[in-house]
């Protein structure tokens, strides 16, 4: 049996893949002050799995609120 661990942080290109958006849009969303909280490691920007999950949950809640 393999030891499977959940990713804790994603590169911006991986965020783009996860959200099915362009790299440019992912960069906009994760820019400083953007809706997806991110952090830097050296010169690289990363997004925690928790921040990505929180963004998705907020978007889903907003869609539900607009539907009613």
N, C-alpha and C positions, 0 to 999 in steps of 0.2 A: 504494500500500500504506500502511495506517495504522500508526502507531507505537503499539503496544499495550504498556502498562506494567502490571505487577501492582500492585494496591493494597498499600500497606505498613501502613496502619492503618485501623481501622474504628470508626465510632461505635457506641455500645451498641445502638442500634436496628438497625444493620446486623448486629451479632453475633446479635441475636435472630432476624433473618431467616435468616442463614446456618445457625443451629442449629435453626430451626423451633420456637422456644420463645417464650413471652410476653416482653414487655419487662421485666416484673417479675422473671422468672426470670433473664434476661440480666443485670439489675442485681445480683441476688444473686450470680451466678457471677463477676462482675467487680468486686465490692466489694473494698475493701482487705482483703487476706488470703484472698480467695476463690481457687477453683481455677484461674481464668483470670487470668493476670497482666495488669494494665492500668496505664495512666499517665494523667496529666492534662496538658492544654494549656490554660492559663488555668483556667476553670471546667469545661471539658469533659473527660470521660473517654474514652480511646481504648484500643483493643486492637490490638497488632501482629498482622500476618498470621502471624508465627512463633509467637506465643503462642496464637493460635487453633488453628493446626495442631498444636501440642504438646498442647493440651487434647484435641483430637479423637483424636490418636494414643494418648494415655493411656487414654481411654475405650474405644477399640477393644481395646487390650491387656488391660484389665481384663475386658472381656466375653469375650475369648478364654480368659483364665485361669479365669474362672468356668465356662466351658463344658466344660473338661476335668476 
